[in-house]
C-alpha cells in the first residue's frame, strides 16, 4: 500500500509515531559500578549520568546520599547541586573546604569527588537526578558501593640513604623493596626516578608497569637498547637497578617508587596508592680530558636544504694521533641521538629512523680518520631542527673490549628545510564522526593542485599512547598496490581511489582502541623526479562501548501474587556487535547469582532452575529486547534483578556496566482466615477447663495451621504451648513439668484447637491468647505464612463459697456419775462435695479452751486427755460424735466442737477453706452420795421432815436463784468465760 503526501492516513501516522517515541523515551540513571576499593587519604571520583529526558540540553540537578554500613537503615544527605543546605553536619564542613564537590561534566552528567577519603566514608552511595518534568518515567537514581581500606603499600630502599659518589663510567647498583598487604587483588607498578638539580620534575630511568611491561625513560632509551641499564626482579618484593656506566647527566637524587593498582568492576584500572622511597643523592665526577685525551668536534652542512633533496651532515674530529685511535661518533637532532657509528664502524639508529635506514633514506659513513658523514635523502620538512655531533675516544682493553672516554659535543647548527612553491594541497573529511563500536570508520583525503603521480600513506597515533610518533596503518603507491602495516595487517582495512585526486580510507569493526589522530600523507612525484608531500590530520574518537550501549530493565508488573508469572524486559540499544547477555538476581549480601547466560553465538547456559524460567530474544535492528519470564513466582523469586552485557571484539572481552536493578515483589494471596471471637469463662477451682479456638473461615481447604497458646497475666506473658504445621506440640520454656501433665491440646474438625487444663488453679487465671497462623504451599512445594489471627479468652478461676455450717448442741445436760454422755458434732452444710473435715472437741476450763479429742481429715485420731475414757463415732459423712464413758464429777463443764473444712489445693495438695464452731453444751455430772441422801429423806419424811424440810427448801431456793441468773447471762452459741459452776472443782489431766 502507498500513501500520498496528502493521504488522510498521514495525521494518524504522525500521531502514532509521536506516541511511539514518547513511550520509548525513558529516563535512565547510571553510576560507576562498584564496589570501588579506595585507600584512606586518596581521591574518590564517581561518575553519574542521566539520560532519556525530553529536554537533554537542560542542566540537571543531582543529589548524592549515602548509607553507613553501621546504620544501614539511615540515609545521609551528602551534597546537592540544587540546595546549599542539603548536606548533613557530617559532611558540611568538608564541603565548605572544597574537599567534597560535584562538578558538571555536561548538562546530564556529573563527577562526585572526595579529595581525601576518610574511613567513615565507607558505604553505599546513591546518585539521584532531580526530575525537572511533570511526569515520572524510568529510573532516577543509581547506587554504588565504596569500600575504604587502609594503605598497606610499603616501599623501602635497602641502600643507605647517604650521598653516593661515583666517577663517570663506573657502574651503579641499587636495591629497593616494595610490597603490599591489601587483601583485594591488586597489581604493583615499580619505577626508578632521577631528579636532576634545577629540574622541576623527576624523570623515569626505567619502570615496570602494572601489566609487567618493562620500559626505559625517554632520556635513557639509548643506554637501555645498549643494555647499559637494566631492572632485575630478585624476588617477590625486591627490585635492583643496574647502570653499567654512569654519565655526568646521571647526577641528582635517585629514588624508587611503587604504585598500587586495582581493577574496578567496569574493568578499568585505578591507582589507589603511591609511595616513594627516600631519595639518595648521587654525584658523578667527570673525567678530565688533557693531552692525548683532548678531542675537538665540529659540524658542517649545506643550509638551508630543499625538501626532497639530500641533507649531508659532516662531523670533523681534531685530536692527536687520530690514525691509531678509535672513536665513536653520534649525530644529535634537537638534543636526541639520531644515529651513531661505533669504534668498529657499526651503525645504530634511533627507533623512529629504522625504517628510513632500511629504505636507504638514511646512511652514515666514515670518509677519513677525522671525518664522518650522515646523509638523509629525501629530506623532509619534519627533519628541520638543531643538529650537533658528539665524539668520544674508545680505548681497547686487554680483553678486546672498548672503554669509553669522555665525550665532546660540537656547537649546534640549525638546519632549515624549505619547500619550493607547489600547488599541492591536502584536505581530509571524516564522513562518520564519531563512529560507534562495531561500525566502519571512513575517512576521505582529497588532494588539489596535482601535477604528478600520487601515492598516499595513512598513519595513526593512538589516543592512549605516550609516544608522539605515528604508526603506519596502510599505504597505496602510484601503481595502486596497497600495503598493510603492523597490527592492522589482520584487520579489515583498505584504501580506495575513486577519483584521481581522492583517497578513501575504511577501517571496519572499530573499537575504542582505534581512537586517535589519523594522518593522511599524499606524496607527489613530479616529472623532474622531485617528491612533494603534504600532510593533514584528523582526530577520531570512537565511542566507548559503555557509552554506545544503553540498557534499561523494567518490570511489566512490579508486584505479583504467589503463583503468577513475572515478566522482565531488558532493552539493549547500541551498535551491532557480538554481545553476551547475563540475567542475575541480587542476594542478601549484595552479590549476584547468575540465572542464565545468552551467548552471542546463540548458545544458552543455565545456572538457575531452568524449568522456573523462560527467555525470549526479540531483535529489532539496533535494539534487542531480552525477556525473562519467571514462571509461577514464589517468595523465593522476590528480590532485585539485573541484566548485564559483555562484548567481544578483536579477541578482547569487555564487560559493560550492568543495568539498573528492578525489584520484584511477590505478595501473598488475599487471606480469608477468621477465628472465633473473644469470650469469658468463669471456672471453679480444681475443675477441668476447656478453651476452644475455632477457625470459622479459611482461605483453602489445603491450608495448614500453626497454633500458639499464650497466657497474659499481670506479671507478663508466657507461652503455654505451640503446635507446628505437623501437629507437633512443644511446651513453653516457662511451663513446669508438673503443669505439662495437666495441660493438653487437641485438634478437632472445623478445625478447632481445644486447650484443656485439668484441676484448674487460682494461678491459672488470666487472658488466654490463641494465635493461629495459616500456611499455604507455594509452587516450589514450600509452606509460607499467609496470615495470622488471634483471639482471647478471659478465664476467671474462683474458689467455692465458704458455706460450712455446724449444728447447735443442747444447751444443758444433767447426768449422774458413771453415766455415759455424747457430745455430737453435726455438719449441716459444706462448701464442696469433695471437702474433707478436721474435727476437734474442746472443754472450757477457766479462761482457756482445752483440747479433748481430735479427728484429722485423714481419719487419724488423737486424744488429748490421757485420763478420759471416750469413744469416737462417725455414723454419717456429716456426723461426728464423741462419747465420754463412765463420767464422773470431773467431767462436768462446758463442751463444744470446732470443724475445719479442707478442699483441693494446686499440686494435688489440700488447703484449709473454712472453720466453724458448734454451740456450747453445759454438762453437769451429779455426785452419787448427794442423790441417795435426797431419796432417804423422801422415804422417811415422816421421821426427818421437821429436820430436813427447811434445809431442802433453802437449798432448792438457792439453786433456783443461781440457775435463773446463769440463764439470763448466757445466750445460745456464746462461749462462757470464767470458771464453771461445779459443786466441786476437780482438775482434769488435759494436754492441750
Steps between C-alpha positions, in 0.01 A plus 500: 500500500628851412409827670508833325628816666141612552374159609235506776714243683782750548372665827435157648851386411657812651302462821588130521865578440493768770338266749751230417792735556340628820457147631854415411643801683597379844728659756796289600758588766837330504780515753847359499471131589630386838633391733772764466796428726688817595774575752465735797625846403465442125266658247154353442341585167157363398331577171122521470302543181128545422340454160159477343362844594283677247735800515853361513659845471360635826740485791391235750540516877639203685498385864745266669404294805670221686424219745747415774546122541474553876154658452363334185149637546608864530550704183746792528490803272846573360471774238260652246548726200165664576485559876790652692364381836441144377803347675498351847744637758718195446604633158424874507839613638688300235278645228581854617871413467435372146613154608169363371359626171268430207609614154280502192665329205207598281132571550423135580819378670694577817815393676474462879836531677637462851855634508622321810310185587433421863422163651144607579440575130458126447143417393239488227467817290187589306490753218156647432409729212236760587211460259426837332196360320145450615489125447719214612606235251810298572774470756614817672764366736787252499717358774858389540706375793826659620738296716760712680807293589823578679816580307725195534749587226860499620806624306850488650844550350741238631796728425609758757333838441837676516660676203651281229806614305621329181736577217368532150496159335469302822214254560211564741277242668210593730238275666145584611221299660128557429213299642134526601267324743179599325251211508347591165664394175735782399790551260821681591682737268864583576740762370836666566514880467777759466434856615771723355600818676298796376245280319137545592405133475677173540554290186449123487810288451326169449158368605295182526131584453198321645483273193864395563627692198855630536574840344792748525457870558526729199847625599629147550369322188841483326678355800212252551534379141874464559414294810682752714196539725311203644225436758512160670230352723685293759196361682134578565574842651861592412605701193858589396610782271825443307672780303810366325670836444401817678491825310524853631134550406410233756584735786212591728267334750409143421211309657251218439121528485222241529138533396206282596233445233161333534255402230150643543188303401490693169837333418690830520813527714526756777806609695403478866835585658852615420810522718857616446805370679743747652703688241874422473731779379728379218815683389678403175847646457603585144814369330767759435607518131858620461788433267442198283140474621396846375245485214352783293181441302343711225195470272435634150209477254334677209232722639215545415402179320206455266245241594560177311870570453791356697606627838874436553631544855882479538668452836868591536722369781823671602721301738856371520603177335159451331616219272587272790198572714137390506207735525121481520303775330133586549268748327249676725172655388348746745714345777390142425736246352398427142775264378837374622809336343688286750877449520475202266282683246165345598207736447207522745205733449213624713183286498299755302762502220542125457254487206678787323835331554365175355353686200837662434377847591751526785871406470805567717863441394858572608672680216835553674680481832347827609183523291158331540195567280124450548278512190118534509323484163232593431497747781165599647380821652469313827878447493569865567646591835822531698774252410828433677777238509629313802829303500692310763813284495478124548796323663529129429583299810703184534177299484417658161212708635484874448498745792319824429679826563358842565269627224518841333217678315528738207318827490135451395397594147144591403398337173203641312308283253303709256230397259495649151179649389255232399132489431455173690260524790320234702179505699322221686135441574371274773183356354379340826603678817500363760445137404356248741669171585444239231441760231728591211734799515511682168743784427540683165827671413485732196797661324487819290756653263629162390774503231650152525448146623338465843544251784342507843597377844266478797654517850345501844604617846288327763324714758636291788857500367765696689717523191478793262575283197252374244476135401438400141159345427480455124644652185408517132779561248488657153426162346195434721668238721398509866715396794363441850734557792538383858198400702269598215623221276229271641229766502242575234656825377531631145574809290316570176545772237159582351643802312846619400543728799282330763599223741248320725618329817267238658555310824225251588377388844667778697546501876583768752868405463486626139456856626784737427644740245493373144749655256465498126827564313465552125833491309531636149784386272556784254635449150843620612505216755457728798253373759265746664294391804210659682346378825173554676367359827161426647411391852275198522323415823330164490228486758567275792290190498368611841361823358378341178304220663199602704313260723170544676330235709135524591227284642156470347343451845708612801291290739357156426312245705653166591446260211481768228763562229751788505609667174838684497608692190862603440532745213849517348561779250827552319725390218476157343790332672511145641344517843453258785214577739482376858191496722581520872324534832643688796557304821453625856873583524480713181672240283353378174383149420499422129173359365578455132759614245404557134816493287547687174522170308150403613594252770340521844652408836267455797612549858153531653218246490422490131142382542426812707591746222447574132713729285410673176705727272338748262747657256386840377800633310718709732273408789477153648228419751588219742207360696529287813180337619486360853243224503262469796698728728542434869657704779832340405489690170440836672798736491706721270581391146760629259613442143863542391660511156850393396651563157777319314696687236838419349576238764421750775229412751340794677228500764277808490341667801184316601148627460295654774365267766130421478324388814250216468253479785302182555197543722282243667150432372216657696435311820152395616616381839263577788479347847245500780447824687616579850305368798516459878501179706440484876616170647512361850831399643610135474276434200599437137473782248486488118573806288403479132671687214294434190588593139173639369633583152805379307665589171530147369408153608866412450621760752713389792508673837749573772345584837650671802327536836621783723397600851500871582510593867602803698853359535534476121431263216621146455458237234307196618547278195551511125373263234687508166372418153542129568307517826810451714444668835778677687449649847630844584827537690323642807257208537591267785510127449219450753279738303573318172314196639174689537519717183422360155374612160283312253435573131140424402288556192424853393788531561480570872794510737394401851723591794421292811627579851423241767448590866509870428662714763482859608836561332349388170276800470578765238455579129565206271601607149468257212725595205417318180738519202367385164752352256468442127721295269691692231588367152830367638307282747614711795255623761486875560317707757188650346338678793468502875195549721450484874221500752494519877309320770486648847506227765393581856570222754289529813505314830177344636306719748563436865171324580613290798239482778506295824180413695437638849520269801248463787570777744475296827564137591466357855626150560612292788839368570604192298246582236619541136426821313561603130626824355358502145659703211268517203594679173184642352659660187834474313670701221588207275393142457866400502578681823679324782463592868726544799290479826622596847304487832576756768410542869506841655712513810523836657595751237660239273359252248664164550513247218336168586505302178590555131397319184723597208372510139703188421308318786792523740378516864670676787388513869633793695367395849686182594273431801174539310325199354326597176355337195498650147215431260452609135152380417465711181724720276387811685453357851788472748420386861728488804369298800648537848478163668432450871494866580590638834465832667821619337337470158256777573555813298437695180565298177505598127652375170695684231488387130765589236395450136782404259478511119737411213797729452745540198752221460270225622507652851235614743429836655288617792190666362274581801473461880176486703414426866193334651303643787597433862375196691489544879536155661430445871599169658331461846681320783357154601485578883301811447235310307457224769457746787220669325315170451525398872356831603207444273433143614533590867331833482283428795809456705735760368265761357529736788880489467560500124200683357639838568846394377370363167280799438780743571735305278250484214437869522868578482549270200197644321615858550849425380372308199276788394783743523719269295238462228458874465872554448537223233392518134488197263837422335687751717820383659491559877802646665613443855468183712199263468280451796607166633383369829853386536794606284725207409778586252518278190823371349467678166779536247426775261 
